Amino acid sequence: MSEKQGQSSWQPETNLVHGGTWRSSLGETSEALFLTQGFVYDSAESAEARFKSEEEGFIYSRYGNPTVQMFEQRMCMLEGAEDARATASGMAAVSSAIGCQLQQGDHILSAKALFGSCRFIVEKLMPSYGVECTLVDGKDLAAWKAAIRPNTKVFFLETPTNPTMELCDLEAIADLAHESGARLVVDNVFATPMLQRPLELGADVVVYSATKHIDGQGRCLGGIVLSSKEWIDENLHDYFRHTGPSLSPFNAWVLLKGLETLPLRIRQQTETATRIANFLSEHKSVRRVIYPGHPSHPQYELATRQMKGGSTLVSFELDGGKSEAFAFENALGIIGISNNLGDAKSLVTHPATTTHKNLSQKDRDELGISAGLIRLSLGLENSDDLMIDIDQSLAKAFA
Ligand SMILES: *Cc1c(COP(=O)(O)O)cnc(C)c1O
C-alpha cells in the first residue's frame, strides 16, 4: 500500500476527492473495497505482536478495516478532527458517543429539540442505566447554565434542530460546558460539515448520520464519531471494539464516493433551499417560513456567525392544519413523501404525524411542531421545476 493521500494545506474540495486514499500496489484509480471480515498474519509471532499493539496492521473488521479507515481519514480532514470511528448508522454514532463516556450517577444535559431517536437515547435509555438527564430549551443560554449540576459530564445538542430549524449558540454552550468540566457533543447532520464546523467553535465531539447528505443519494446507512485522538483513545476505543457498531466496508466505499461530490451537492441544494424559502415567505397560504438563511429567522444573526449557509432544509407552517398539510403533500408531483433528508431527490415530511408522532401533544406544542408544519429537504432537481411543483400543490391544497 502507498502512503495515504491528502494534505492539511489543501482546500476541502481537494481532500474530499483525494484525502485518505490508500492505493494498493495495483495502482487502482478508485478507492479499493476491502470486503473482508478478517486478516491473515505472516506468522504466529506477527499475530501476537498485532494483538499487543506492537505491530501496525488490521486484526478484524469490527476493530478496523482499510476501506472504512479511508472514510474515517477523509472525514477527519474535512472536519479538522484528529481521529474518528465510522459506525453502521447515525444512531450507532450517537449512542456510542454518549454511552461510551457516561456512567451510573453521571448527568447529561441536552437540548429538548432533537431527532426522535436521539431524544430516546438521552431521555429514556441513559436514565435506565442510572444516568440522570435534564432537557432544556437549546436556544436559552440561561436555561443551560441553570441546569448544570456537579455531576454533569456531557452536553448534547443538534443545530439547526429537526424540524423547526432553531439554532443553538455553539461557542457559548461549549464555553459553559468547559467551565463546568463537561464535554459538548454536537449532532451536525442538519448543517453538514460544509456549512458548520463545531470543533472550531469549541465542541469536543461531532457526530453524523452519514445516511443523510454524506451519502446524499439514498443508498446506505452510516455514521461517524469525530474527536481528538485523546478522547477517542480514552472513551470510545474499547467501547467501540467490544460493542461492535462498526460500518460495513461496502457502505464505507459508497460513502467515500459520496464525499467526492459533497461540496457540489451542498452548494446547489443550499442555493435551491434559499430560493424556495424566499418564494414561500411571500406565499399567501404560508403562515411562517423557518430557514436560518432567511432574514426573518429569529436567530438570523447567529446563523450568519456560525454557519456558512442556511442548510438544505426549509420548514414552513401552512395557513391551515393537518388536512391542508396532507392535501399539499398528496398533490406534489416531483417531491416525494419521505422522512429521509439530504438526498438528491427532494423530500417532504409532516413531522407531527411521522418523525415526531411519539412526542406528547404538550412536547410538540413546546417545540412548535404544529399540525400545519411541513419539513422540506431540497434535492438536486431544477429549482424552477420544484417551485412550480410547490406552487401548484399549495393551490390545490387551498382550493
Ligand atoms: C437521521 C438522523 C439521525 C440518525 O441517523 P440514522 O443514520 O438514521 O441512524 C440522527 N440525528 C439526526 C439529526 C438525523 O437527522
The ligand as an SDF file (V2000), in Angstrom:
LIG
                    3D

 15 15  0  0  0  0  0  0  0  0999 V2000
  -31.1570   10.7620   10.6600 C   0  0  0  0  0  0  0  0  0  0  0  0
  -30.6140   11.4140   11.8480 C   0  0  0  0  0  0  0  0  0  0  0  0
  -30.0200   10.6520   12.8670 C   0  0  0  0  0  0  0  0  0  0  0  0
  -29.9760    9.1410   12.8230 C   0  0  0  0  0  0  0  0  0  0  0  0
  -29.2700    8.6370   11.7380 O   0  0  0  0  0  0  0  0  0  0  0  0
  -29.5240    7.1700   11.1170 P   0  0  0  0  0  0  0  0  0  0  0  0
  -28.4500    7.0720   10.0720 O   0  0  0  0  0  0  0  0  0  0  0  0
  -30.8950    7.1730   10.5680 O   0  0  0  0  0  0  0  0  0  0  0  0
  -29.3400    6.1920   12.2140 O   0  0  0  0  0  0  0  0  0  0  0  0
  -29.5220   11.3270   13.9630 C   0  0  0  0  0  0  0  0  0  0  0  0
  -29.6000   12.6750   14.0740 N   0  0  0  0  0  0  0  0  0  0  0  0
  -30.1610   13.4440   13.1020 C   0  0  0  0  0  0  0  0  0  0  0  0
  -30.2100   14.9100   13.2860 C   0  0  0  0  0  0  0  0  0  0  0  0
  -30.6810   12.8420   11.9660 C   0  0  0  0  0  0  0  0  0  0  0  0
  -31.2550   13.6000   11.0160 O   0  0  0  0  0  0  0  0  0  0  0  0
  1  2  1  0
  2  3  1  0
  2 14  2  0
  3  4  1  0
  3 10  2  0
  4  5  1  0
  5  6  1  0
  6  7  2  0
  6  8  1  0
  6  9  1  0
 10 11  1  0
 11 12  2  0
 12 13  1  0
 12 14  1  0
 14 15  1  0
M  END
$$$$
